[in-house]
Amino acid sequence: MKVRLFKPCVGEEELAQIKEVFDISWLGMGGKVPEFENKWKAFIGATAAMGVNSATAALQLAIGAFGFPKGKKVLVPAQTFVSTALAPLHNGLDVKFVDADEETLGMSVEDLERKYDEECVAVMPVHFGGHPVKMDAVVEFANAKGLKVIEDCAHTQGGEYQGKKLGTFGDVGCFSFEEKKGMTTGDGGMLVSDDEALVERLRPTRWLGIDKDTWKRSAGYTQTGEQDAYHWYYEIDHAGFKFNMNNLAAAIGLAQMEKLDWMNERKARAIGRYMEGLSDVEEARPIVPFDLDGYSSYWIFGLRVPKRDELILHLKAKEIATSVHYTPLPMHPLFKDHKEPCPVAEKAYGEMVTLPLFPEISDEEIDYVVEHVRTFYGK
């Protein structure tokens, strides 16, 4: 049996939405984008939303929105994908790495307090694997120190903490819809905030600084009267980026939203089966404390194990895909000048393995993976 690590759940619903885009022959930034934005902000419970081509773009725009002085520091978790740290760097800021929480592998609030200094201007918590960071504590600390909170929700789409949707605790929330994530638009992302003015300021920035995108110009957002011939006219007052979402991505997103709750439920069920099958394997500790009783939106299922590399090779021989999420950022050459003590993240890195998880994974596939993990540890 061959078992994939990730697999997007796409089918006829997405094709029907794509057909609508093809029928009007408008594949770029068109009417599906604001439709998706409005649906997402209602689902999340935010005042404003803006679709972009990736969570990386959303993070970069979010950091740039505040106009922080060059050289100031942003507190970033050591245990995350590199996009979280690149956003400050691309905005001329420095990064300061915060160690992982031993239990959740999300940002440690205790280490956040230790790493803070007066040069820090923002904090970027990441809900690692979809497990919530203690956002009440992070926000309380940030407010006391005058820090902006950019909530990196790349690993969660629809997850909650204390009855509130993740992505709505900070000043800005940033989501990923990349192919492997909890829901997908192929590639894509979303930025949300309760500061509507902030989001509206960013709309031209995602489109090269142009004040009227092509869809708006075609829909009558033009000058009138004697200048009707100038329907094409636009102005640029700052240097923006080509970060916009397109109609095809938004169409797929609209279809994915219709089954997002179902996909989250299916993954939670799969995680439960994994945990039941491995419950007596003392060496196999779940990567995070999966909470399957509350509303969960987990992206990965993984273990912390001894002999991690040997297990990966054992599973590879059985055609079971695995990965490791992630090498702690301070260990990369790019950040050689940003060394911070992050012993929890570095220790966890040597033990972590990600196992197959996606909404349509079958019981037989899960049991096959479980069987060979158990075999490796002599069960």
Residue pairs with C-beta under 8 A, 6 or more apart in sequence:
1 318
1 319
1 364
1 365
1 368
2 319
3 319
3 320
3 321
3 356
3 361
3 365
3 368
3 369
4 321
4 356
4 358
5 180
5 321
5 322
5 323
5 354
5 355
5 356
5 357
6 179
6 180
6 356
6 357
6 358
7 358
7 360
7 361
8 179
8 180
8 184
8 358
9 256
9 259
9 263
9 358
9 359
9 360
10 184
10 252
10 255
10 256
13 255
13 258
13 259
14 251
14 252
14 255
14 256
16 255
17 32
17 251
17 252
17 254
17 255
18 248
18 251
18 252
20 32
20 251
21 27
21 30
21 32
21 247
21 248
21 251
24 30
26 215
26 247
27 246
27 247
27 248
28 214
28 215
28 244
28 246
28 247
29 207
29 213
29 214
29 215
29 244
29 245
29 246
29 247
30 215
30 246
30 247
30 250
31 215
31 219
31 247
32 247
32 250
32 251
32 254
33 51
33 215
33 244
33 245
33 246
33 247
33 250
35 250
35 254
36 51
36 245
36 250
36 251
36 253
36 254
36 257
37 49
37 50
37 51
37 190
38 49
39 254
39 257
40 49
40 51
40 175
40 190
40 192
40 253
40 257
41 47
41 48
41 49
41 192
43 158
43 165
43 257
43 260
44 165
44 167
44 168
44 173
44 192
45 164
45 165
45 168
46 167
46 168
46 173
46 192
46 193
46 194
47 193
47 194
47 195
47 196
48 192
48 193
48 194
48 195
48 196
48 198
48 199
48 200
49 190
49 191
49 192
49 199
50 58
50 61
50 190
50 191
50 192
50 199
50 202
50 203
50 206
51 188
51 189
51 190
51 244
51 245
51 249
51 250
51 253
52 58
52 61
52 188
52 189
52 190
52 191
52 206
52 243
52 244
52 245
53 187
53 188
53 189
53 242
53 243
53 244
53 245
53 246
53 249
54 83
54 176
54 178
54 187
54 188
54 189
54 243
55 83
55 152
55 153
55 154
55 174
55 175
55 176
55 177
55 178
55 189
56 83
56 86
56 87
56 189
57 189
57 206
57 241
57 243
58 174
58 175
58 189
58 190
58 191
59 83
59 84
59 86
59 87
59 124
59 150
59 152
59 174
60 86
60 87
60 90
60 91
60 241
60 243
61 191
61 202
61 205
61 206
61 241
61 243
62 87
62 150
62 171
62 172
62 174
62 191
63 74
63 87
63 88
63 90
63 91
63 93
63 122
63 150
64 91
64 205
65 172
65 198
65 201
65 202
66 121
66 122
66 148
66 171
68 74
68 91
68 93
68 121
68 122
69 121
70 92
70 93
71 92
71 93
71 94
71 119
72 93
72 94
72 119
72 120
72 121
73 88
73 93
73 94
73 95
73 96
73 117
73 119
73 120
73 121
74 87
74 88
74 93
74 94
74 95
74 96
74 120
74 121
74 122
74 123
74 124
75 96
75 98
75 112
75 115
75 116
75 120
75 122
75 123
75 124
75 147
76 84
76 85
76 88
76 95
76 96
76 97
76 98
76 124
76 329
77 84
77 97
77 98
77 100
77 106
77 107
77 124
77 125
77 126
77 128
77 345
78 97
78 98
78 99
78 100
78 328
78 329
78 330
78 340
78 342
78 345
78 346
79 100
79 105
79 106
79 126
79 128
79 326
79 328
79 329
79 342
79 345
79 348
79 349
80 126
80 128
80 152
80 326
80 329
81 154
81 325
81 326
82 329
82 332
82 334
83 154
84 124
84 126
84 152
84 154
84 329
85 95
85 97
85 329
85 335
87 124
87 150
88 94
88 95
88 122
88 124
89 95
93 121
94 119
94 338
95 335
95 338
96 115
96 117
96 120
96 338
96 340
97 115
97 328
97 329
97 330
97 335
97 338
97 340
97 342
98 107
98 108
98 111
98 112
98 115
98 123
98 340
98 342
99 108
99 111
99 340
99 341
99 342
99 343
99 344
99 345
100 106
100 107
100 108
100 128
100 328
100 342
100 344
100 345
100 348
101 107
101 108
101 109
101 133
101 344
102 108
102 344
103 288
103 289
104 128
104 131
104 132
104 133
104 288
104 289
105 128
105 129
105 131
105 287
105 288
105 345
105 348
106 125
106 126
106 127
106 128
106 131
106 132
106 133
106 134
107 123
107 125
107 126
107 133
107 138
108 344
109 134
109 137
109 138
109 141
111 342
112 123
112 138
112 141
113 141
115 340
116 141
116 145
116 147
120 145
120 147
121 147
121 148
122 147
122 148
122 149
122 150
123 138
123 141
123 142
123 147
123 148
123 149
123 150
124 149
124 150
124 151
124 152
125 133
125 135
125 138
125 149
125 151
125 152
125 170
126 133
126 152
126 154
126 155
127 133
127 151
127 152
127 153
127 155
127 156
127 159
127 166
128 155
128 288
129 155
129 287
129 288
129 298
129 299
129 300
129 302
129 325
130 155
130 156
130 159
130 182
130 296
130 297
130 298
130 299
130 300
131 288
131 289
131 290
131 291
131 298
132 156
132 159
132 160
132 161
132 166
133 161
135 151
135 161
135 162
135 166
135 169
135 170
136 161
136 162
136 169
138 149
138 169
139 149
139 169
139 170
141 147
142 148
142 149
142 170
148 170
148 171
148 172
149 169
149 170
149 171
149 172
150 170
150 171
150 172
150 173
150 174
151 166
151 167
151 168
151 169
151 170
151 172
151 173
151 174
152 174
153 159
153 166
153 167
153 173
153 174
153 175
153 176
154 174
154 175
154 176
154 178
154 181
154 189
155 176
155 181
155 182
155 299
155 300
156 166
156 167
156 182
156 297
156 298
156 299
157 175
157 177
157 181
157 182
157 183
157 260
157 264
157 297
158 165
158 182
158 260
158 261
158 264
158 295
158 297
159 165
159 166
159 264
159 295
159 296
159 297
159 298
160 166
160 294
160 295
160 297
161 169
166 173
166 297
167 173
167 174
167 175
167 192
168 192
168 194
171 193
171 195
171 198
172 191
172 192
172 193
172 195
172 198
173 191
173 192
173 193
174 189
174 190
174 191
174 192
175 189
175 190
175 191
175 192
176 188
176 189
177 183
177 184
177 185
177 186
177 187
177 188
177 189
177 190
177 249
177 253
177 256
178 184
178 187
178 188
178 189
179 186
179 187
181 299
182 260
182 263
182 264
182 267
182 297
182 298
182 299
183 253
183 256
183 257
183 260
183 263
184 252
184 253
184 256
185 245
185 249
185 250
185 252
185 253
185 256
186 248
186 249
186 252
187 249
188 245
188 249
188 250
188 253
189 245
191 199
191 202
192 199
193 199
204 210
204 211
204 236
204 237
204 238
204 240
205 238
205 240
205 241
205 243
206 240
206 241
206 243
206 244
207 213
207 240
207 242
207 243
207 244
208 236
208 239
208 240
208 241
208 242
209 236
209 237
209 238
209 239
209 240
210 234
210 235
210 236
210 240
211 234
211 235
211 236
211 237
212 221
212 222
212 234
213 244
217 231
217 232
217 234
218 231
222 228
222 230
222 231
222 233
223 230
223 231
223 233
227 233
256 263
262 359
263 359
264 295
264 296
264 297
264 298
266 359
266 360
267 296
267 298
267 301
267 357
267 358
267 359
268 292
268 296
268 298
270 301
270 357
270 361
270 366
271 290
271 292
271 298
271 301
271 357
272 292
273 363
273 366
273 367
273 370
274 301
274 355
274 366
274 369
274 370
275 286
275 290
277 366
277 367
277 370
277 374
278 284
278 303
278 370
278 373
278 374
280 379
281 373
281 374
281 377
281 379
283 305
283 306
283 377
284 303
284 305
284 373
284 377
285 303
285 304
285 305
286 301
286 302
286 303
286 304
287 300
287 301
287 302
287 303
287 304
287 352
287 354
288 298
290 296
290 298
290 301
298 357
299 357
300 325
300 354
300 357
301 354
301 355
301 356
301 357
302 325
302 352
302 353
302 354
302 355
303 352
303 353
303 355
303 373
304 348
304 351
304 352
305 311
305 351
305 353
305 377
306 351
307 376
308 324
308 350
308 351
308 352
308 353
310 376
311 322
311 353
311 373
311 376
312 322
312 324
312 353
314 372
314 375
314 376
315 322
315 369
315 372
315 373
315 376
316 322
318 368
318 372
320 355
320 356
320 368
320 369
320 372
321 356
322 353
322 354
322 355
322 356
323 353
323 354
324 349
324 352
324 353
324 354
325 352
325 354
326 349
327 349
328 342
328 345
328 346
328 349
329 335
330 338
330 339
330 340
330 342
330 345
330 346
331 346
331 349
355 369
355 373
356 365
356 366
356 369
